[in-house]
Amino acid sequence: MTTATRHALISGASIAGPALAHQLAARGWRTTVVERAPRLRDEGQNIDVRGVAREVMRRMGVEDAVREAGTGEVGLRFVDGDGRVVAAFPAGEDDTGGATAEIEILRGELSRILHERTRGDSDYRFGEQISGLTDHGDHVTATLDGGDEIDADIVVVAEGTRSRTRAMVLPEIRLDELGLYIAYLTIPRTDEDDRWWRWYGAPGSRSLSLRPDNRGTTRAMLSFRSNVRGLEELDRADQVTILRRTFADAGWQTPRVLDALEDAPLYFDAVGQARLSRWSSGRTVLLGDAAWSPGPFGTGTSLALVGAYVLAGELAGGDDHRAALARYEELMRPHVDRAQNIRPAAIRAMNPYSATGLTVQRAVLRAAGPVVGALGRLSARRSRPPSEAIDLPDYPLPAGSVTPA
Ligand SMILES: Cc1cc2nc3c(=O)[nH]c(=O)nc-3n(C[C@H](O)[C@H](O)[C@H](O)COP(=O)(O)OP(=O)(O)OC[C@H]3O[C@@H](n4cnc5c(N)ncnc54)[C@H](O)[C@@H]3O)c2cc1C
């Protein structure tokens, strides 16, 4: 295959997959995107785009569209069981700071924007998945579960934390479960819901948060710690039953959320970290959460955007895919290592088990809120957060190329 006809088969159409399709199309590649779900998935909550990922969005030409589709969230308030504000952290005012980033967008909205800008150039195949891969050395043949075969120069697995195709090429994957489950739901909005993200911690390491969106609904998140593994594999009815039982006596606005549960769009997942000593094998490479899912602190989307930009830039820079994939890993690895460096104690501290632990957490937040804010700003200036831990290479677009818009 010549440079002009290079073809990437990308599996997964959430954030990493369409972002890569966008960047490869801008460099003259042909792309096919296979997505297991029957259509683009809309579930999920606000995700924030920080640090160098903001710069990537600028270079992709999507920053304005993302800003326009923002949720308008003004910050984070911790509340008690009566809804009284314990501590408040206003949204950041730059590319990096704040619990709420300056740009907050629904995951589904960002996915939609990326899909809209790539569907003209990419062949999207929904409701399909890869069932086999054969690496011939100079190209790969992927067999889809419907029987079709697709030849590609590169296969990119962007299937998220619980990727299936990953095991076909890198079976040594270690998935560290962090013992935390999160259910993301979309529920009807009430007059009481404002532009703040409200977070309520309940005894038993449970929490409920409510966040505004730009669709006239409210995004709810129920999270709980458990030693039982595999709940994310249960069917929806069983997950709903578990949520009902777990949160029956949790207080604050949980009755309202449980009432809406039956009909609400729901995405239920266990928080885990994917750890691999390498991200590629031959002509197949992992991208986004499939390669490095970082865990509970919301850095996955920024990493996926930066990773897509770097992978496209390196692949398009020459014909030696081995060198490109090695350089992609070399550039992304330190960034990922920092994002994955999460202590179990930090997860426990965020989700105290006992009522006493919660009282202490609230007292600390109440007393230290302003100090924490100031220290956060200071440390952000002194040390670069994971979203900033990479010097973004400049990958010029070829003359005459057009960024998909
Ligand atoms: C429905 C959904 C809701 C989410 N909600 C939130 C949220 O509220 N907050 C948050 O911080 N993060 C959320 N995430 C995770 C977040 O999107 C990622 O951490 C981050 O954006 C990196 O994205 P990714 O594209 O690498 O992986 P993901 O976003 O996990 O996307 C993987 C995609 O691959 C598809 N897929 C999986 N297996 C296969 C297969 N075998 N063949 C083909 N396609 C496959 C999935 O359907 C999905 O579309 C959500 C993810 C999903 C899929």
The ligand as an SDF file (V2000), in Angstrom:
LIG
                    3D

 53 58  0  0  0  0  0  0  0  0999 V2000
  -21.3520    5.4260   27.1900 C   0  0  0  0  0  0  0  0  0  0  0  0
  -20.1570    6.0180   27.9100 C   0  0  0  0  0  0  0  0  0  0  0  0
  -20.3700    6.9570   28.9330 C   0  0  0  0  0  0  0  0  0  0  0  0
  -19.2760    7.5090   29.6120 C   0  0  0  0  0  0  0  0  0  0  0  0
  -19.4960    8.4400   30.5800 N   0  0  0  0  0  0  0  0  0  0  0  0
  -18.4630    9.0250   31.2140 C   0  0  0  0  0  0  0  0  0  0  0  0
  -18.6620   10.0400   32.1970 C   0  0  0  0  0  0  0  0  0  0  0  0
  -19.7850   10.4160   32.4980 O   0  0  0  0  0  0  0  0  0  0  0  0
  -17.5840   10.5890   32.8120 N   0  0  0  0  0  0  0  0  0  0  0  0
  -16.3250   10.2050   32.4850 C   0  0  0  0  0  0  0  0  0  0  0  0
  -15.3630   10.7510   33.0540 O   0  0  0  0  0  0  0  0  0  0  0  0
  -16.0870    9.2490   31.5470 N   0  0  0  0  0  0  0  0  0  0  0  0
  -17.1270    8.6520   30.9120 C   0  0  0  0  0  0  0  0  0  0  0  0
  -16.8870    7.6810   29.9600 N   0  0  0  0  0  0  0  0  0  0  0  0
  -15.5040    7.2990   29.6800 C   0  0  0  0  0  0  0  0  0  0  0  0
  -14.8270    8.3450   28.7900 C   0  0  0  0  0  0  0  0  0  0  0  0
  -15.5180    8.4800   27.5730 O   0  0  0  0  0  0  0  0  0  0  0  0
  -13.3930    7.9150   28.5500 C   0  0  0  0  0  0  0  0  0  0  0  0
  -12.7150    7.8010   29.8030 O   0  0  0  0  0  0  0  0  0  0  0  0
  -12.5470    8.8560   27.7020 C   0  0  0  0  0  0  0  0  0  0  0  0
  -13.2800    9.7840   26.9830 O   0  0  0  0  0  0  0  0  0  0  0  0
  -11.6620    8.0600   26.7210 C   0  0  0  0  0  0  0  0  0  0  0  0
  -12.5290    7.5610   25.7170 O   0  0  0  0  0  0  0  0  0  0  0  0
  -12.2460    6.3110   24.7880 P   0  0  0  0  0  0  0  0  0  0  0  0
  -12.7970    6.6880   23.4490 O   0  0  0  0  0  0  0  0  0  0  0  0
  -10.8390    5.8750   24.8910 O   0  0  0  0  0  0  0  0  0  0  0  0
  -13.1050    5.1180   25.4380 O   0  0  0  0  0  0  0  0  0  0  0  0
  -14.6500    5.0270   25.7440 P   0  0  0  0  0  0  0  0  0  0  0  0
  -15.2710    6.3420   25.9370 O   0  0  0  0  0  0  0  0  0  0  0  0
  -14.8290    4.0190   26.8290 O   0  0  0  0  0  0  0  0  0  0  0  0
  -15.2870    4.4490   24.3730 O   0  0  0  0  0  0  0  0  0  0  0  0
  -15.0620    3.1510   23.8610 C   0  0  0  0  0  0  0  0  0  0  0  0
  -15.9960    2.9280   22.6810 C   0  0  0  0  0  0  0  0  0  0  0  0
  -15.7030    1.6580   22.0960 O   0  0  0  0  0  0  0  0  0  0  0  0
  -16.9120    0.9230   21.9300 C   0  0  0  0  0  0  0  0  0  0  0  0
  -16.5850   -0.4910   22.0060 N   0  0  0  0  0  0  0  0  0  0  0  0
  -16.3470   -1.2360   23.1220 C   0  0  0  0  0  0  0  0  0  0  0  0
  -16.0390   -2.4880   22.7720 N   0  0  0  0  0  0  0  0  0  0  0  0
  -16.0500   -2.5300   21.4270 C   0  0  0  0  0  0  0  0  0  0  0  0
  -15.7870   -3.5610   20.4820 C   0  0  0  0  0  0  0  0  0  0  0  0
  -15.4380   -4.8140   20.8490 N   0  0  0  0  0  0  0  0  0  0  0  0
  -15.9020   -3.2670   19.1600 N   0  0  0  0  0  0  0  0  0  0  0  0
  -16.2550   -2.0060   18.7470 C   0  0  0  0  0  0  0  0  0  0  0  0
  -16.5180   -0.9990   19.6160 N   0  0  0  0  0  0  0  0  0  0  0  0
  -16.4010   -1.2660   20.9300 C   0  0  0  0  0  0  0  0  0  0  0  0
  -17.8100    1.4270   23.0440 C   0  0  0  0  0  0  0  0  0  0  0  0
  -19.1820    1.1910   22.7570 O   0  0  0  0  0  0  0  0  0  0  0  0
  -17.4730    2.9130   23.0650 C   0  0  0  0  0  0  0  0  0  0  0  0
  -18.2190    3.6180   22.1130 O   0  0  0  0  0  0  0  0  0  0  0  0
  -17.9510    7.0950   29.2700 C   0  0  0  0  0  0  0  0  0  0  0  0
  -17.7570    6.1570   28.2570 C   0  0  0  0  0  0  0  0  0  0  0  0
  -18.8420    5.6120   27.5820 C   0  0  0  0  0  0  0  0  0  0  0  0
  -18.6110    4.5770   26.4680 C   0  0  0  0  0  0  0  0  0  0  0  0
  1  2  1  0
  2  3  1  0
  2 52  2  0
  3  4  2  0
  4  5  1  0
  4 50  1  0
  5  6  2  0
  6  7  1  0
  6 13  1  0
  7  8  2  0
  7  9  1  0
  9 10  1  0
 10 11  2  0
 10 12  1  0
 12 13  2  0
 13 14  1  0
 14 15  1  0
 14 50  1  0
 15 16  1  0
 16 17  1  0
 16 18  1  0
 18 19  1  0
 18 20  1  0
 20 21  1  0
 20 22  1  0
 22 23  1  0
 23 24  1  0
 24 25  2  0
 24 26  1  0
 24 27  1  0
 27 28  1  0
 28 29  2  0
 28 30  1  0
 28 31  1  0
 31 32  1  0
 32 33  1  0
 33 34  1  0
 33 48  1  0
 34 35  1  0
 35 36  1  0
 35 46  1  0
 36 37  1  0
 36 45  1  0
 37 38  2  0
 38 39  1  0
 39 40  1  0
 39 45  2  0
 40 41  1  0
 40 42  2  0
 42 43  1  0
 43 44  2  0
 44 45  1  0
 46 47  1  0
 46 48  1  0
 48 49  1  0
 50 51  2  0
 51 52  1  0
 52 53  1  0
M  END
$$$$
